[in-house]
């Protein structure tokens, strides 16, 4: 039976690549509806043109619907809503603000109220086979120790408003599990493709590359803190392959998955790997994390280094994410996460080629 998809978060990187992944699968596609903010019209159309160039059979299948997740009924026209309610079999909800420095009011409006509005639509879809919600592993907030996929609310506090509002949003989705075929995806920090290095945003480990790029001429560069926390980086291709598989199997109904590196390196090991690969140096000595945070309290320093201060909070939060459910269910499809050290060279190579592209650099405030 042909599938009809509804995506939020277009023309974002993960959403666009999920559509690519679906288009090259054996799935029979009826239509792919893309919720797009009117202000993103030009960018969305450009992305659609690229998707059609990549896969010409998408030409008659991609359909933009202008709307806004923060509005009632997603601000979609009544006649279009009627079509969605009748046709859509799969919802992929990726619309969110992915920014560690986002103000709380904006994060709450988009991440929480927006998710609630998408939930309302999902409850009205008569042909719904799967509702895939993209959360984040970091809904665990400041919790340390082992964190399991079935856990969510443990009374945790949060490092930033992004984590807090994604936690609240995930709770809203999880509450619907008894009534809808829901699969919740909790990625780690998503990086570029493990074969090409392609990405649209230099955050996460790329902040470390920005930092090393600025300081590479120093006689030596120290470690930042002890770096004992795990670095949960996952390449986009693992996220795409896993998500498409889990979205089309009933085994994932009602489950939450940590899509993380099952054998993660520590921050210290990642720091060393990136420094070796990018500037061919070894770290020497240790700069206390408190000093690093103090330096990044100054906007001029943050902007010069191209590093968000909030990123350092992940250097000393010793959380260990269990991904047994994901490993077991993905093993049936022979889907496995690549080893970080194996794709560091291609990630660094892509960064070198595109580090001056301002559209990829996160605006630092």
Buried (B, 14 or more C-beta within 10 A) or exposed (E): EEBBBBBBBBBBBBBBBBBBBBBEEEBEBEBBBBBBBEEBEEBBEEBBEEBBEEBEEBEEBBBBBBBBBBEEBBBBEEEBBEBBBEBBBBBBBBBBBBBBBBEEEBBBBBBBBBBBBBBEBBEEBEBBBBBBBBBBBBBBBEBEEEBBBEBBEEEBEBBBBBBBBBBBBBBBBBEBBEEBBBBBBBBBBBBBBBEBBBBBBBBBBBBBBBBBBEBEEEEEBBBBBBBEBBBBBBBBBBBBBBBBBBBBEEEBBBBBBBBBBBEBBBBBBBBBBBBBBBBEBEBEEEBEBEEBBEBBEEEEBBEEBBBBBBBBBBBBBEBEBBBEBBBEBBEEEEBEBBEBEEBBEBBBBBBEEBBEEEEBBBEBE
